[in-house]
Amino acid sequence: MENLYRQYKALLFTLAYQLTGSVSDAEDAVQDVFLKVHGIDPDRLSNPKAYLCKMITNRCLDVLRSARKRREQYFGEWLPVPVLTSEDQAIEGVVTNELLSYAMLVLLERLTPAERAVFVLREALAFDYSDIAGLVGTSEVHCRKLLSRAKGKMGIAPEARIQPEASSEEWVRRLLGALHQGKIDAVVSMLAEDIVLISDGGGKRSAAAHPIQSREFVARFLFGITGKAPLYEEGAIPEIAEINGQTGLIVRSGAGIEVAALLHAEGEFIHNIYLIRNPDKLVHLTGRYHS
């Protein structure tokens, strides 16, 4: 069983994280699955990968169903928990190439648990439809319908393949520089007309209760928060970091991490900015991230 744990822990964590959007739920799910299979003779498992993936998928579907009501009652906007994926600070075993982008994880929140499971298994982990059908307990035809429906809800063309997003380090550095220099026209010029900024404080830290739209409002919001704290406040340190397989930003103060920020850029403009401020979603970064 120890060999199975070493061999499949990364895959199971990656699957569970993308199904739940939560590091702690994913870690709990992986632990629960291996506790349940601990007494099973590995030689009796003809296809251990499929068996373990089915167990973790079912476990995560239960988590998603119970989490739905909690998220409906969540104060403000709910964003997925970010994970550090830099080579030296990675959560052990995360397979970066199989992680959907953070922007894609946000879109997954529009889906039902079944749609989300099929989308992740197919688009992130490249499972065959026959395997997915076995994992989620339905037919291949229904899996194809679920994937088509999921893409429709996410605004993705039916035949489009999801590719890992290129590093956005240039965008992050340009935006930081323009904010630091107070160049509001430069900031506005980097933002798409339909940009959306979402911030998640969980009712524990200040954050916009609703998404902010339009580049003028987003620019004002960014200058508002960077002008008063904590981005350039004495002792606050903004640092580039690899988050969810892309370039992001972490701002730390003496009290710990204040915010983790990610953006989604396409073409010549930034289309989405995500600010995670809920300390419960940053605590695992605090334990793993040091200057």
Salt bridges, closest charged atoms under 4 A:
GLU2 OE2 - ARG6 NH1 2.95
GLU27 OE2 - ARG288 NH2 3.62
ASP32 OD2 - ARG59 NH2 2.56
ASP62 OD1 - ARG65 NH1 3.34
GLU92 OE1 - LYS9 NZ 3.63
GLU109 OE1 - ARG71 NH1 3.08
GLU109 OE2 - ARG116 NH1 2.63
GLU115 OE2 - ARG149 NH1 3.71
GLU115 OE1 - LYS153 NZ 2.83
GLU123 OE2 - LYS151 NZ 3.26
GLU123 OE1 - ARG161 NH1 3.67
GLU165 OE2 - HIS264 NE2 3.72
GLU169 OE2 - ARG173 NE 2.83
GLU193 OE2 - ARG215 NH2 3.15
ASP194 OD1 - HIS271 ND1 3.67
ASP200 OD2 - LYS281 NZ 2.48
GLU216 OE2 - ARG215 NE 3.85
GLU239 OE2 - ARG252 NH2 2.64
GLU258 OE1 - ARG277 NH2 3.17
GLU266 OE2 - HIS264 NE2 3.07
ASP280 OD2 - LYS204 NZ 2.30
